[in-house]
């Protein structure tokens, strides 16, 4: 049987596996935003009190700033971090009666 040179070259060359990098690329976990939305039934005081109660490290002054942002801009990001914690704070604020946006990955 007579075979062409291209045919012989295709099957005669050794097959070499692609090289694998020895380095591992680590990707950080995504962070999630907890967003409170403006509504017509929660008072400023209630929004403020919920933020201080449920968001760790929330100061009175920062809670008031966020409360005014919710009122004036329609929403405010009140916490950003890992998904499990974001889910907890979102659930706590929602159960307290605040209007919440869905969790959003950053």
Buried (B, 14 or more C-beta within 10 A) or exposed (E): EEEEEEEEEEEEEEEEEEEEEEEEEEEEEEBBBBBBEBBEEBEEEBBBBBBBEBBEEBEEEBBBBBBBBBBEEEBBBBBBBEEEBBEEBBBBBBEBEBBBBEBBEE
